[in-house]
Amino acid sequence: MSNFLVSKCICQEKEFTEVKEYAVKHNISTVRELQEHNYCACKCGLCIPYLELMFKTGETEFEPGASINRKS
């Protein structure tokens, strides 16, 4: 287990907890909708797999590489 957890969008400087709150408030359930609101996942895209996991699991902190290491 890593001592470092992925918990934010670096480009937008937003914690995933903040992104999750925004998504709930605005009834957003996909990364595409976040992008349409120009809120998150609009620049480098490194956060996209983690945001997809956030929407799927409700979690906001992830092991690096969690998006490829998790089984569906």
N, C-alpha and C positions, 0 to 999 in steps of 0.2 A: 504494500500500500504506500502511495506517495504521501509525503508531508505537504505537498502543494495541491490545492484543489482549484479547478477552474470554476470561477463564480461571477465572471463579468465579461461584458463585451468591451474589449480594449478600445476599439475605434470610437465608439459612442460614449465611453466612460460611464457605463450603466451596469450596476450590479444586477444579476439575474433576479434577485428578489424584487428589485424595482421594476424590472421588465414584467415579471409575473403579476405584480399589483396593477400595472398599467393595462396588461392584457385582460385581467378580470374586470377592471373598471370599464373598459371599452368593448367588452364582449369579443375579444380577439382569441382565436384558437389555432392560428397557424403562423409560421414565420412569414409567409407571403403577406398576410394582413399587417404584421408589424412593419414590414417594408413599405407597404402601401401608405401607412401612417407616417412613414419616414422617421420611425422611432428607434429602430434597432435593426442590425443585420443588413445595413445599407452600404457598407464600405468593403472591407477586406473579406468578410464572410466566414472568418474562422470560428465565429460563435454559432453559426447556423446549426451544426450537428448537436451542439449542447442545448440550443433553444428547442430543437425538435424533441430532444429527450425531456426537457422541462415541460413541454406541452403534453408529452406522453405519460410522464411519471409524476409531475408536480414537484420534483426535486429542483433545487437551485444551486447545488454544488456538486461537481463531478470530478472523478479521477481523470487525469489527462488521458486522452484516447478512449474514454468511456463510450463514445459514440460508435466506435468500431469493435470494442471488446464486449459489448452487451449483446445478449441473445434476445431476439424479439419475443 
